[in-house]
Amino acid sequence: MKFNWGTGLVIFFILFVGTLGFVLYQSTQVHDSLVVKNYYDEDINYQSHYDKKQNTADLLTKVKTEYDRENKQLILTFPVDSSANATGKVLLYNPYSEYSDVKYDFNLGKAATYTFPVDKVKSGRWKIKIDWKQGDKEYYQEEEIVL
């Protein structure tokens, strides 16, 4: 077989179409959901979120997160800046899939620590999003942890 420009052109088009087919197949395998379903509402309410973060920045001590590997539990130690009870929620956020996120509600009372089990949570990198209210102020803090 003699190799000429016609043969080269046919080989080029076959490789080009094959590459396009491979890229099309790979693009259907990527998870492309939104991080937050109601991102318009989240954007509108960002000022209150910013105020919560500013209140947290003004605290003398932040929430301390510890992972107890033996008992497979997370321990959150809240600052004792006020005598008021702290109530709120903790979200274990998985950046890959919203279906594996875990949410815990808490009411501390006079205790400054909150402990919750993470034995059913798959291992990996997680963001801990803590949103709480103590007295008349609201706070928000994020931490990254590897379970």
Protein Blocks (a to p, Z undefined) as FASTA:
>chain_A
ZZdfklmmmmmmmmmmmmmmmmmmmmmmpccbdfblblmlmmmmmmmmmmmmmmmmmpmb
dcdddddfklopadddddffbfbdcddddddddfkbmklpccddddekjafbdcddfklp
ccddddddddddehjbccdddddddZZ
